[in-house]
Amino acid sequence: MKKKYLNIHVLTSHSLSCLNRDDMNMQKTAVFGGTERIRISSQCLKYAMRNADEFLKNFQISIRTRRPDLFIEELKKDKHFLEEVGEKTIKAIVDAMCSCKAKKKKQANDKVEGEEENDDGKETKYSKNLPVGVWSPEEVKYLCKEWNKHIKNNESEKEKNDIKKKSKNPLTLAEFLERDKEYNKYITIDIALFGRMVTSGAMKIVDGSMSVAHAFTTHTAEPEIDWFTATDSLSNEAGGGSAHIGQHEFSAGVFYKYASINLKQLEKNTLSPNNEEILKKAAEGAWVFAVTQPTGMQHSFAAYNLPDYVLIVFSDVPISLANAFEEPVEKDENGGFLNKSIKKLEDYFEKISQSFGLDGEKAVFSTNDNVENKKNIKELKEWIMKGGE
């Protein structure tokens, strides 16, 4: 690969929607360039990506849970794997990776803070105060098999050694997990892209290879309020009509989305054997980022809008074009912000390319007839897979 980073710039005009809300159930906003913009958080965008059909069809996705016991039950559904390694090994590996088992009760009536009870009154094995763990099923399966091999080999060595000779002390499970260097091959694509933060246990920290920015409108936009009612079909009290009234916010606008993929970090995270495999995974990530919409209140607004413009650039450093919209776009003479947003983004990219001597390969998709040398969206994906050729 000639360049280290893959930059993805996307413009999508979303119709009336409320794609991302805050803790007060209000639409997320931000001030940029001194004016209010509608915002979609990076967490929201990544959640949409992880659950996109394109990802689920081609890759296994991580399981995120604060209940290791439920994750163990998921693993045990693979009967062949369960018979191969045994339930004891599965529990040992999962316990070591999260290292957060609840303390034993001193007496039957004592309640340890953070413990739960099953319906039959028996204590559960894990605290309910665990942080959410990001589990890769194939990673855990691999470690279970390798640990069993290690135990078996160690027992064979003991049999070979003379009883009087001192045999080497076997590795503890924690030491074994710490020394293993092959686990990256088995982490899921979302962990390889977005990373994994760990504060305890032997689960490995993974530095994310994909950085995702908060999306925002290229122009000034303020939320509007929608009042809604629910009717009671059976009650005739007070003459019938509304049984409930409520409100939520909504808006519309052209959103700028940006993400960069560190191809070297993606290679490290996945131990991919060649550039072709790395670029294939990067292309999938870029594709899903470009075409996936958040799911917030889509049943109420159905803002399933596809991207209107996608610019892909290979570069030596990550390059955001957000400052193209530091001065908000004004609507054009016929109304609308999309065409002016595209023009402003292209002009700004040309400006910084000349100023900083950017020489990376680039490719464009657009629904705008005035954009030159554009590809269709599938050709863009294939172009990435070929390394920009």
N, C-alpha and C positions, 0 to 999 in steps of 0.2 A: 504494500500500500504506500502510495506516494505521500499522502497526507494523514495526519493523526485524527482529525475531527471531521464528523459529518454534521452539518448544520441544516436544520429543517425549519423553514419559515412558512407559515400558513396564514392565509386570510379567508375567513368564513363569515358570510353574512347570515346571522341567525335571525329568523323571524321572531315574532312575539314569543317570549320564553321566560323561564325562571330556572336557569340551569344549575345554579349553585347558591345555597343560602347559608347564613351564619347562625350562631347560637340563638339569636332572637327571631329566627325564621324570616329574616329579611334578606333581600338579594345582596350579594357581596359587591362592594364597590371599592374604588381606590381613587386617590387624587394623583394625577400625573400631568405635568405641565401646567399646574395651577387650575385644572378643571376636573370635574368628576367623571369617572369612567365606570362602566359596568365591568366586573372582574369575575373570572373563573379561576379558582385556585389550582395550583399544580397537583395537589393531592387528589382533587376531583378528576382532573384529566388523567392521572395515572390509574385511578380506580376504574375509570371507563375503559382504559386500554387493557387492564388485566382481565376484564370481563367481556372483552370484545370477541365476537364469534370467530374472527380471523385468527386471534391468538389461541383460543380454545380448540380450534380445529387443527392447528399445526403444532401446538406445544402443550406440554403439561405445565400448569400454573401452580404456584405455591399454595399451601393451605395455611391460613392465618387464624390462629386460635389461642386463647389463654387457657385452654383445657387440654393438656397433654394426654390425659386419659382418653378423651374422645379421638384424638389423633391416632393413638395406639389402636383403637377400635377400627379406624379407617384402614390402617395398615393390615390388620388381621383379616380384612375382607379378601385379601389376596391369599387364598388358601395354600397355593403352591409355595409362596414365600414363607407363610407361617410354618408349614411343615419343614421347610428347608432350614430355617434358623431357630425356630422355637420362640414361644412367647416370652420366656425369661430373658433372652438376648434382646428382643425388641424393647422391653421395659427398661433394661439396663442402659441401652444406648440413649433412649429418649430421656431417661432420668439424668444421665450424665450431661446431655446437651442442654437441658434447661436448668438443672441443678437447683430446683426450687420446690422440693417436696415439702408438704406440710408436716409440722412436728406431730409426734404421737401424743395422744391424749394421756394424761397421767391417770385419770380415773374415768369411769364410764360417763359420769355426769358432768365432767369438766368440759367446757367449750373453749377450744383454742381459737383465738381471733383469726379470721380468714379461712376457717375450715367450713366445709359444707357437709351435709348429711344426705345419704341416699334415702329413698322412700322407706326402706326397711330399717332405718335407724343406724346403719353402719356408717362409720366415717369414710369419707373419700380419701384418696391417697394424695391429692394435690390441693394446694391452697387456691381459693378463688381470687386471690389478690395478685396472681401472676401477671406479668406484662404479656401483651399479645406476642406470641412467637411466630416467626415466619419459617415454616417448615417445607422442605423439599422432600417429597416421598421417596424419590429415587436416591437422593443423597443418604437418607436414613437406611434404606434397604442395602445400599452399597456398604455402609459402615457396619451394619449387622453381619453381613457375609464376611467382611474382612476381619472383624473381631473374632468370629467363630474359627476362621482359618488360623489366626494368631494363636488362639487357645489350643487348637489341635496340634499345631506345629510345636508349641511349647511343651505339650505333653509328650510328643514324640521324642523331643530332645532329652527330656527327663529319663525316658526309658533307655535311651542310648548311653547316657552318662553312667559312669560307675557310681554306685551309691555313696562311696567314700569321697568322691570328688564333689566340690562345690559347684552346683549348676548356677548359671546366671539368674539373677532375680528377674522374673517376668515383668513386662510393662504393666502398669496399672491401666485401667480403662481410660482414665483422664489423660495419661501420658500417650497412650495409643492414639486417641483422638487428636491430641495436640500435634503429633508427629506426621499424621497422614497428610499427604500433599496432593492426592488425586481426587479429593472430594469435589473440586470445582467442576469436574466433568459431569457431575450429576445434579448440580443446582439448576433450578428452573429458570426459564428465560426472563421472567419478571425480576427475580433476584439478581441475575446477571446484569440487567439493565438498571434497576432502581436501587440495588444494594440491600444490605441487611444490617441493622444496628442491633448489637447484643450487649447487655450489661453484666451478664453472669452466665455460668455454665460453659460447656465446651463447644457450644455451637459457634461456628466461625463467623467473624465479622466479614462482610463483603462490601467493598467500596463500589458504589454505583457507577456505571459507565454512561448512563444517560441523565443529563440535567434537563429538567422541565421548568419553564418559566410560568408564572401566572399569566393567563390570557387576559387581555383587556380590549375595550373598544378603541378604535383608532380615532374616534371623535368624542366630543362631549356627549354624555348620556346620563339621564336621571331616571330612576325607577318610577313607574306609575303604580297606582293601587287598584286592584281588582276586588270589588265586593262580590261575595257569592252567598247563596242561600241553599239550604236543604229543606225540602218539603216533607211533610208527614202525610202519607197517602191515606192513613186510616183515621187519624184524629180530626175531629171537627171543631176542636176548641178554638175559641176566638175567631171563628169563621174560617178555619183552615189556613192555608198559605204556608208561610215560612215557619219552620220549627227550629231553624238555626241560621245565624248570619255570621260571616267571618270575612277575612280579607287576606290577600297575599300580594306581593309585589311582582311586577313583570316589566320587561323592556324589550328592545330590539336593537341590533347594531352589527357593525362589521368588527369582528374580533381578530386581533393579531395573536397568533400562537407561535411560540418558539421553543425548540429543544435542540440540544447538541448531544452527539454520541461520541465518546472517546473510544476510538476503535482499538487502541492499544490496551485500554483497561478492559474492554469487552473480550479481547483475546486472552488476557490474564484470568478473567473471571470464568471463562468457559473452557480454557485449555484447548481451544479449537486448533486442529492440526494444520490448517492452511488459511490463506487469505479469503479463498472462495467461501468457506464456511462462516467466517467472521462477517463478511459483507452480506451474506444471505440473512443472517440474524439481524444485522443493522438495517437491512432493507425492510424486513418484517416490522421492526420497531418503528421505522420512519413511516411506513405505509399505514400502520394502525394509528399512529399519532395523528396523521393527516386526516384520515377519513372518519375517525370515531368521535361521536358526540356524547357529552355527559347525559345522564339519564334523569336528572332532576326535573320533576313535574312534567315529564314528557307525555303522560296520559292526559294532562290538561292542556298542553300547548302543541304537542307534536312538532317541535322545531328540529326535525331530522334533516338539517341542511348540510349538504356536502361542501367540501372546500371549493372556493372560487379561484384560488391562486395558491400554488405551492412552488417555492424556490428551494432547491437543494444545492448546497455548496460544500465542497471538500476544502479544508483549510488546515493550517498549522496550529491555530488556536481557535477556541470557541468564539463566535462572533454573533452577537444579538443585533438586530436591526430595530429594536424598540424605539430608539431615539428618532427614527423617521417620523414618529407620531407624538413627539414631545410637544410640538405645536399641533393641536387637534385639527383633524381634517374638517373642512367646511363642505357642506353639501354642494353638489354641482348645480348648474343652472336648471337642469331638469329634475332636480331632487335626487337623493341617493348619495351614499358615501363610498360605494365599492370601487368604482372606476378611479376616483381620485386617490383612494387608499393604495390601489395597485401602482398608480403612477408615482406616488410619493415614495413607496417602498423601493421601486426600481431605481428612481433617481438617487435615493440615499445610498443604496448599495453600490451604484456606479461611482458615487462621490467618494465613499470610503475605500473602494477598491483601488481607485487612482491615488488617493492620499497615502494609503499604507502599502501599496504595491501588492495587493492580493492577487495571487495567480492560480488559485485552485479551480478545478473544473466545476462548472455549474450547469444545472438543467432546470427547466421551468415547465410547469403545467398551469394552464389557465383557461377559464371559460370566456375570457375577454378576447374579442376578435382582434384587438389592437396589439396584443402581445406577440412578439416575434419569436421564431425558433422554439415554439412550445411542443411538448410531447403530451400524449394522453397519459392518464394516471398510471396505467399498467406499464407503459414504456418507461416511465420515470422509475418505477420499482426495479425493472430489469436493468436500467442504466446504473443504479446504485450497486446492484449485484455484480456488475462488470467493472466496478471501481471507477465509474465516471467515464467510461470509454464508449 
